[in-house]
Amino acid sequence: MITNKKILIVGAGGFIGGHLVRKLLNDGNTIIASDIKPREYWFQDIDEVENHYAMDMKDINNCRIVSKGVDYVFNMACNMGGMGFIENNKAECMQSVLINTNLLIASKENKVKKYFFSSSACAYNKNKQQDTFIEGLKEEDAYPADPEDGYGWEKLFSERMCRHFMEDYGIEIRIARYHNIYGPYGTYAGGREKAPAALCRKIIQAKKSNSNKIEVWGDGKQTRTFLYIDDCLEGTLRLFESNYSEPVNIGSDEQVSINQMIEIIEGISGLKKLEREYQLDKPKGVRGRSSNNDLVKEVLNWSYNIKLKDGLTKTYNWISSEMDKEGANLSRFTKS
């Protein structure tokens, strides 16, 4: 457990960042939280921490301000969303490299002891992800480099930048390649949501409107693994406290197709099988992606605990409660 440290969390208004703020605060740390989003768009706004709203970390002066005097930095910030956003906003995704670069420079100047970078499974070579139900991606499968265009290239480049700051300046680096993190207090509408939240929302809407149809991007046969937020936090903090400085998968190896996930959520909702309207012209990403967890088990003695059905149940119930609120404004969750 990390305790009694002064910790900067960049991207604190986002999904993973918000959960991380609460966890580290509860463990007895002093937290500085920053995000480019205005206050009303933070998913979790916690008064007990030093919050910096609407602060753009692409500006190196902002990085210098918030990193001064801190022990640890967690860089959870990037301009991203679900596949629809990633495929249609490559230039915006690439600009997140400025956040990591400037934050590393500021961390070096302010003598930060340890730095965490949140990478992604999108950094993996696309040629290894052309089939459904593929073998799990091992960390070395990122090379030869051919990642997801835009967002994936930014992640892979930023990983290398972290490595060289460690080699040249002695900053301790930890890098997690996240595999589709999901759970409550995240985006579920507006275009940036990922598949678990999007499908929960669509099925809740079908239930509310007595519809028997659901729209599905692609043919539903594409596969992924999904990791619940609580497991993500445990894996992240174990990695951070370890002595391992190379990129590590933080994910589940419970690989499912989109169709299979829909069936799980239908069961949670109590609905009979909905008619699928497959939208083959929509962004759908690689054909198959799964996490190989051999390395993370070896170096961290860590594995996920929460099965997909259990995590989806918690996520479904949270989204349903949000949508039930009187005057619920779905645009509240459109910025990530």
BELVEN-V260086 format. One record per pair of residues at least 24 apart in sequence whose ideal C-beta (glycine too) atoms are under 10 Angstrom apart, sorted by the first residue. I is the first residue (numbers start at 1). GAP is how many residues later the second one is. Records with the same first field share a line. If there is no record, write none. Layout:
BEGIN
I->GAP ; GAP
END
This chain:
BEGIN
1->26 ; 27 ; 28 ; 236 ; 240
2->25 ; 26 ; 27 ; 69 ; 70 ; 112 ; 235 ; 238 ; 239
3->24 ; 25 ; 26
4->24 ; 25 ; 26 ; 67
5->24 ; 25 ; 26 ; 65 ; 66 ; 67 ; 108 ; 109
6->24 ; 25 ; 26 ; 44 ; 62 ; 63 ; 64 ; 65 ; 66
7->24 ; 25 ; 26 ; 42 ; 63 ; 64 ; 65 ; 66 ; 67 ; 107 ; 109
8->24 ; 25 ; 26 ; 42 ; 44 ; 55 ; 58 ; 59 ; 60 ; 61 ; 62 ; 63 ; 64 ; 65 ; 66 ; 67 ; 95 ; 98 ; 99 ; 102 ; 104 ; 107
9->24 ; 25 ; 26 ; 40 ; 57 ; 61 ; 63 ; 64 ; 65 ; 66 ; 67 ; 68 ; 107
10->24 ; 25 ; 26 ; 42 ; 45 ; 47 ; 52 ; 53 ; 56 ; 57 ; 63 ; 64 ; 65 ; 66 ; 67 ; 68 ; 89 ; 90 ; 93 ; 106 ; 108
11->24 ; 25 ; 26 ; 46 ; 63 ; 64 ; 65 ; 66 ; 67 ; 69 ; 85 ; 88 ; 107 ; 325
12->25 ; 30 ; 31 ; 32 ; 33 ; 34 ; 37 ; 39 ; 40 ; 41 ; 62 ; 64 ; 65
13->24 ; 25 ; 26 ; 27 ; 28 ; 29 ; 30 ; 31 ; 32 ; 38 ; 39 ; 40 ; 41 ; 42 ; 63 ; 64 ; 322 ; 323
14->27 ; 28 ; 29 ; 30 ; 62 ; 63 ; 64 ; 66 ; 104 ; 171 ; 172 ; 173 ; 321 ; 322
15->28 ; 29 ; 61 ; 166 ; 167 ; 168 ; 169 ; 170 ; 171 ; 172 ; 177 ; 178 ; 179 ; 182 ; 214 ; 217 ; 318 ; 321
16->27 ; 58 ; 60 ; 102 ; 160 ; 162 ; 165 ; 167 ; 169 ; 170 ; 213 ; 216 ; 217 ; 220
17->25 ; 26 ; 27 ; 57 ; 58 ; 59 ; 60 ; 101
18->24 ; 25 ; 26 ; 27 ; 28 ; 58 ; 167 ; 168 ; 211
19->24 ; 25 ; 57 ; 162 ; 164 ; 165 ; 166 ; 167 ; 210 ; 211 ; 213 ; 214 ; 217
20->24 ; 54 ; 56 ; 96 ; 98 ; 209 ; 212 ; 213 ; 216 ; 217
21->24 ; 25 ; 27 ; 28 ; 30 ; 53 ; 55
22->24 ; 26 ; 27 ; 163 ; 211
23->206 ; 207 ; 210 ; 211 ; 213 ; 214
24->25 ; 48 ; 50 ; 209 ; 213
25->24
27->210
29->42 ; 43
30->39 ; 40 ; 41
31->39 ; 43
32->33 ; 34 ; 35 ; 36 ; 37 ; 38 ; 41
33->33
34->28 ; 29 ; 31 ; 32 ; 33 ; 43
35->41 ; 42 ; 300
36->26 ; 41 ; 43 ; 63 ; 299
37->298 ; 299
38->297
40->292 ; 295
41->290 ; 291 ; 292 ; 293 ; 294 ; 295
42->143 ; 293
43->141 ; 142 ; 143 ; 144 ; 289 ; 290 ; 292 ; 293
44->140 ; 141 ; 142
56->42 ; 43
57->39 ; 41 ; 42 ; 43 ; 45 ; 46 ; 49
58->37 ; 38 ; 39 ; 40 ; 41 ; 43 ; 44 ; 45
59->39 ; 40 ; 43
60->38 ; 39 ; 41 ; 42 ; 43 ; 45 ; 46 ; 49
61->41 ; 45
62->37 ; 40 ; 41 ; 44
63->35 ; 36 ; 37 ; 38 ; 39 ; 40 ; 41 ; 42 ; 43 ; 44 ; 46 ; 47
64->38 ; 39 ; 41 ; 42 ; 43 ; 45 ; 46
65->41 ; 45
66->37 ; 40 ; 44
67->35 ; 36 ; 37 ; 38 ; 39 ; 40 ; 41 ; 42 ; 43 ; 44 ; 45 ; 48
68->38 ; 41 ; 42 ; 43 ; 44
69->41 ; 42 ; 43
70->36 ; 37 ; 40 ; 41 ; 42 ; 43
71->40 ; 41 ; 42 ; 43
72->35 ; 40 ; 41 ; 42 ; 43 ; 44 ; 100 ; 102 ; 168
73->30 ; 31 ; 33 ; 34 ; 37 ; 39 ; 40 ; 41 ; 42 ; 43 ; 44 ; 98
74->40 ; 41 ; 42 ; 43 ; 44 ; 100 ; 162 ; 163 ; 166
75->24 ; 25 ; 28 ; 29 ; 32 ; 40 ; 41 ; 42 ; 43 ; 44 ; 83 ; 87 ; 100
76->40 ; 41 ; 42 ; 102 ; 160
77->26 ; 41
78->39 ; 40 ; 41 ; 42 ; 73 ; 76 ; 77 ; 80 ; 258
79->72 ; 75 ; 113 ; 257
80->40 ; 42 ; 70 ; 71 ; 74 ; 75 ; 112 ; 114 ; 256
81->70 ; 106 ; 109 ; 110 ; 111 ; 112 ; 113 ; 253 ; 254 ; 255
82->98 ; 105 ; 109 ; 110 ; 111 ; 112 ; 113 ; 114 ; 115 ; 116 ; 135 ; 201 ; 203 ; 254
83->39 ; 65 ; 68 ; 111 ; 112 ; 115 ; 134 ; 135 ; 139 ; 199 ; 200 ; 201 ; 202 ; 203
84->107 ; 108 ; 109 ; 110 ; 114 ; 133 ; 198 ; 199 ; 200 ; 201
85->66 ; 102 ; 105 ; 106 ; 107 ; 108 ; 109 ; 198 ; 251
86->34 ; 36 ; 62 ; 63 ; 64 ; 65 ; 66 ; 106 ; 108 ; 197 ; 199
87->61 ; 62 ; 63 ; 64 ; 195 ; 196 ; 197 ; 198
88->62 ; 103 ; 195
89->61 ; 62 ; 102 ; 103
90->58 ; 59 ; 60 ; 61 ; 62 ; 63 ; 64
91->59
92->58 ; 59 ; 62
93->29 ; 55 ; 56 ; 57 ; 58 ; 59 ; 60 ; 61 ; 62
94->55 ; 56 ; 57 ; 58 ; 59 ; 60 ; 63
95->55 ; 59
96->54 ; 55 ; 58 ; 59 ; 62
97->56 ; 57 ; 58 ; 60 ; 61 ; 64
98->56 ; 60
99->55 ; 59
100->54 ; 55 ; 57 ; 58 ; 59 ; 61 ; 62 ; 65
101->56 ; 57 ; 60 ; 61 ; 64
103->55
104->54 ; 57 ; 58 ; 60 ; 61 ; 62 ; 65 ; 67 ; 69
105->56 ; 60 ; 64
107->58 ; 62 ; 64
108->57 ; 60 ; 61 ; 62 ; 63
109->60
111->58 ; 59 ; 60
112->59 ; 60
113->57 ; 58 ; 59
114->57 ; 58 ; 59 ; 60 ; 126 ; 127
115->47 ; 50 ; 51 ; 56 ; 57 ; 58 ; 59 ; 60 ; 125
116->46 ; 56 ; 57 ; 58 ; 59 ; 60 ; 120 ; 121 ; 123 ; 124
117->38 ; 41 ; 42 ; 44 ; 45 ; 46 ; 48 ; 56 ; 57 ; 58 ; 59 ; 60 ; 130
118->37 ; 40 ; 56 ; 57 ; 58 ; 59 ; 60 ; 63 ; 114 ; 118 ; 132
119->33 ; 35 ; 36 ; 37 ; 39 ; 40 ; 43 ; 56 ; 57 ; 58 ; 59 ; 128 ; 129 ; 130 ; 131
120->27 ; 28 ; 31 ; 32 ; 34 ; 35 ; 36 ; 38 ; 39 ; 56 ; 57 ; 58 ; 59 ; 60 ; 61
121->26 ; 27 ; 31 ; 34 ; 56 ; 57 ; 58 ; 59 ; 103 ; 104 ; 128 ; 129 ; 130 ; 165 ; 168 ; 169 ; 170
122->25 ; 26 ; 27 ; 28 ; 29 ; 30 ; 31 ; 32 ; 33 ; 34 ; 55 ; 56 ; 57 ; 58 ; 163 ; 164 ; 167
123->24 ; 25 ; 28 ; 29 ; 30 ; 31 ; 32 ; 33 ; 34 ; 35 ; 36 ; 52 ; 54 ; 124
124->24 ; 28 ; 31 ; 32 ; 53 ; 55 ; 125 ; 162 ; 165 ; 167
125->27 ; 31 ; 161
126->26 ; 159 ; 160 ; 161 ; 163
127->159
128->158 ; 160 ; 161
129->93 ; 94 ; 156 ; 157 ; 158 ; 159 ; 160 ; 161
130->156 ; 157 ; 158
131->92 ; 155 ; 156 ; 157
132->87 ; 89 ; 90 ; 91 ; 123 ; 125 ; 154 ; 155 ; 156 ; 157
133->88 ; 90 ; 122 ; 123 ; 124 ; 154 ; 155 ; 157
134->89 ; 121 ; 152 ; 153 ; 154 ; 155 ; 156 ; 158
135->120 ; 153 ; 155 ; 157
136->43 ; 89 ; 113 ; 115 ; 116 ; 117 ; 119 ; 153 ; 154 ; 155 ; 156 ; 157 ; 158
137->40 ; 42 ; 88 ; 112 ; 114 ; 151 ; 152 ; 153 ; 154 ; 155
138->111 ; 153 ; 154 ; 155 ; 156 ; 157
139->36 ; 38 ; 107 ; 108 ; 109 ; 110 ; 153 ; 155 ; 156 ; 157
140->106 ; 107 ; 152 ; 155
141->108 ; 151
142->35 ; 105
148->137 ; 138 ; 141
152->134
155->92
156->91
159->87 ; 88
162->83 ; 85
163->82 ; 83 ; 84
166->79
167->78
172->68 ; 71 ; 73
173->72 ; 73 ; 74
174->62 ; 63 ; 64 ; 65 ; 66 ; 67 ; 68 ; 69 ; 70 ; 71 ; 72 ; 73 ; 74
175->64 ; 69 ; 70 ; 71 ; 72 ; 73 ; 75
176->56 ; 59 ; 60 ; 63 ; 64 ; 71 ; 72 ; 73 ; 74 ; 75 ; 120
177->70 ; 71 ; 72 ; 73 ; 74 ; 114 ; 119
178->49 ; 54 ; 57 ; 58 ; 71 ; 72 ; 73 ; 113
179->45 ; 46 ; 47 ; 48 ; 53 ; 70 ; 71 ; 72 ; 73 ; 74 ; 110 ; 111 ; 112 ; 113 ; 114 ; 125
180->44 ; 45 ; 46 ; 47 ; 52 ; 71 ; 72 ; 109 ; 111
181->45 ; 46 ; 47 ; 48 ; 50 ; 51 ; 52 ; 54 ; 55 ; 69 ; 70 ; 71
182->44 ; 45 ; 46 ; 47 ; 50 ; 126 ; 129 ; 130 ; 132 ; 133
183->43 ; 44 ; 45 ; 46 ; 47 ; 48 ; 49 ; 50 ; 123 ; 128 ; 129 ; 131 ; 132 ; 135
184->44 ; 45 ; 127 ; 130 ; 131 ; 132 ; 133 ; 134 ; 135 ; 137 ; 138
185->44 ; 130 ; 133 ; 137 ; 148
186->43 ; 129 ; 132 ; 133 ; 147 ; 150
187->145 ; 146 ; 147 ; 148 ; 149
188->127 ; 130 ; 131 ; 134 ; 135 ; 142 ; 145 ; 146
189->130 ; 133 ; 134 ; 139 ; 140 ; 141 ; 142 ; 143 ; 144 ; 145
190->140 ; 141 ; 142 ; 143 ; 144 ; 145 ; 146
191->143 ; 144 ; 145
192->141 ; 142 ; 143 ; 144
193->126 ; 140 ; 141 ; 143
194->30 ; 32 ; 142
195->27 ; 29 ; 31 ; 63 ; 66 ; 67 ; 89 ; 90
196->28 ; 30 ; 32 ; 65 ; 68 ; 69 ; 112 ; 115 ; 116 ; 119 ; 120 ; 123
197->115 ; 118 ; 119 ; 121 ; 122 ; 136
198->121
199->59 ; 62 ; 63 ; 65 ; 66 ; 67 ; 113 ; 116 ; 117
200->61 ; 65 ; 68 ; 69 ; 112 ; 113 ; 115 ; 116 ; 117 ; 118 ; 119 ; 120 ; 123
201->64 ; 115 ; 118 ; 119 ; 121 ; 122 ; 129 ; 132
202->60 ; 63 ; 72
203->59 ; 62 ; 63 ; 65 ; 66 ; 68 ; 71 ; 113 ; 116 ; 117
204->61 ; 65 ; 67 ; 112 ; 113 ; 115 ; 116 ; 118 ; 119 ; 120
205->118
206->60 ; 63 ; 65 ; 68 ; 69
207->59 ; 62 ; 63 ; 64 ; 67 ; 113
208->112 ; 115 ; 116
211->60 ; 63 ; 64
212->59 ; 60 ; 61 ; 62 ; 63
213->61 ; 62 ; 63 ; 64
214->48 ; 51 ; 52 ; 57 ; 59 ; 60 ; 61 ; 62 ; 63
215->59 ; 61 ; 62 ; 63 ; 64 ; 67
216->42 ; 43 ; 46 ; 58 ; 60 ; 61 ; 62 ; 63 ; 64 ; 66 ; 68
217->41 ; 61 ; 62 ; 63 ; 64 ; 65 ; 66 ; 67 ; 68
218->39 ; 40 ; 41 ; 60 ; 61 ; 62 ; 63 ; 64 ; 65 ; 66 ; 67 ; 69
219->38 ; 39 ; 40 ; 57 ; 59 ; 60 ; 61 ; 65
220->37 ; 38 ; 39 ; 40 ; 41 ; 42 ; 56 ; 58 ; 64
221->36 ; 37 ; 38 ; 39 ; 57 ; 63 ; 66 ; 67
222->35 ; 36 ; 37 ; 62 ; 63 ; 64 ; 65 ; 66 ; 67
223->32 ; 33 ; 34 ; 35 ; 36 ; 37 ; 38 ; 63 ; 64 ; 65 ; 66 ; 67
224->27 ; 28 ; 30 ; 31 ; 32 ; 33 ; 34 ; 37 ; 61 ; 62 ; 64 ; 65 ; 66 ; 67
225->24 ; 26 ; 27 ; 28 ; 29 ; 30 ; 31 ; 63 ; 64 ; 65 ; 66 ; 67 ; 68 ; 79 ; 83
226->25 ; 26 ; 28 ; 29 ; 30 ; 35 ; 65 ; 78 ; 82 ; 85 ; 86 ; 89
227->24 ; 25 ; 26 ; 27 ; 64 ; 77 ; 79 ; 81 ; 84
228->24 ; 76 ; 77 ; 78 ; 79 ; 80 ; 82 ; 83 ; 84 ; 86 ; 87
229->77 ; 82 ; 85 ; 86
230->74 ; 75 ; 76 ; 81 ; 84
231->71 ; 72 ; 73 ; 74 ; 75 ; 80
232->72 ; 74
234->66 ; 68 ; 69 ; 70 ; 71 ; 72
235->58 ; 61 ; 65 ; 67 ; 68 ; 69
236->66
237->63 ; 65
238->58 ; 61 ; 62 ; 63 ; 64
239->57 ; 60 ; 61 ; 63
241->59
242->54 ; 57 ; 58 ; 59 ; 60
243->56
244->51 ; 52 ; 54 ; 55 ; 56
246->49 ; 53
247->48
248->45 ; 47 ; 48 ; 50 ; 51 ; 52 ; 54
249->41 ; 42 ; 43 ; 44 ; 45 ; 46 ; 47
250->41 ; 43 ; 46 ; 50 ; 52 ; 54
251->38 ; 39 ; 40 ; 41 ; 42 ; 45 ; 53
252->38 ; 39 ; 41 ; 51 ; 52 ; 53 ; 54 ; 55 ; 56 ; 59
253->37 ; 38 ; 39 ; 40 ; 41 ; 50 ; 51
254->36 ; 37 ; 50 ; 52 ; 53 ; 54 ; 55 ; 57
255->33 ; 34 ; 35 ; 36 ; 53
256->34 ; 52 ; 53
257->31
258->26
260->48
261->47 ; 48 ; 51
264->43 ; 44 ; 45 ; 48 ; 49 ; 52
265->44 ; 47 ; 48 ; 50 ; 51
267->42 ; 45 ; 46
268->41 ; 42 ; 44 ; 45 ; 46 ; 47 ; 48 ; 49 ; 52
269->47 ; 51
END
